[in-house]
Amino acid sequence: MDKDQFRKAVADSRLPKAALARLYNVTRPTIYAWLDDGEPKNASLAAHAERVTRALLLAVSRRILPFPESVGPKSRAHHIERMYQALTNAK
């Protein structure tokens, strides 16, 4: 996993760690561990992490993320769940 790209995706998306954990299909402590130079534990997780990172960076470049202030918590949760579904179905 490209650490610089991962850190950029985390910072630029401005998503909470819990939302990132959902998208990466890991725990919040794992997100923190990866930020501190940890690595995915297997090739499948590494491939998924790369896919999520690319998707987040694309969403940032298209100005989908970070969410505007006008998007409320319920709507944010709904969008994050839709992103999760799209990413897990994209395997």
N, C-alpha and C positions, 0 to 999 in steps of 0.2 A: 504494500500500500504506500502510495506517495504521501509522506507525512506533511509536506508543505501544502499540497492540494487539500488534504484532509483538514488541516488547521484553517486554511482559507475558507473552505466550505462551512466549517463550524462558525467562524467569526463573521463571515459576510452574510450568512443566512439569518443570523441572530435568533435562531430557534433555541428554546430551552433544552437543557441536556436531556430531559425526559422525552421530549419529542424526537431529538436526535437518536436516542436509544431505541425508540420505537421504529424509526426508519431503518436504522442499521441492524435491528433485530438482536440487540444486545442489552446489557444492563447499563444504568448510568455510571456505575464505577468503571465499567469497561471503556466508556467514552472518555472518562478522565484518564484512565491508564493509557489509552491511545494518544491522548494529548501530551502525556508525559513520556512518549517514545515507546509505548507498548506496541505490539503487533497482533493482528488477528491470529488465532491459534491454528487455523487450518486453511487449506487452499480455497475451499468453498466459501468460507466466511470472508477471506481476503478478496475474492472475486465479487462477492456481494457488496463489500465495503467500497470497492472501486466504483461499482455501478451506482451506488447511492451518492458517493462523492461527486461523480460526474453529473448526476441529475441535479444535485443541489447547486453546483456551480452554474449549470445551465439555467436553472430557475432564477438565480441571482442575476445572471447576464441578461435574462429576459425581463427582469424587474418584477418577477412573480414573488420573489423573496428579497428582502424581509417583508413580512406582511405589513401593509399600511396600518396605521393606528386605528383606522375606522373598522378594521376587521376584529370582531369581538372574540372572546375566548371559545365560545361554542363553535363558531365558524372556523376558527383556527384549528380546533381539534378535528373538525370534519375534514378540512383540507389535508391535514397531516395524515389522517386515516386513509384518504383517497390516494395520497402519495405512496403510503405504505403498500396499499393493495396493488397499485400500478407497478411498484418496484418488485414486489414478491411474485407478481404474475409475469414479469419480464425475463425471468430466468431462462 
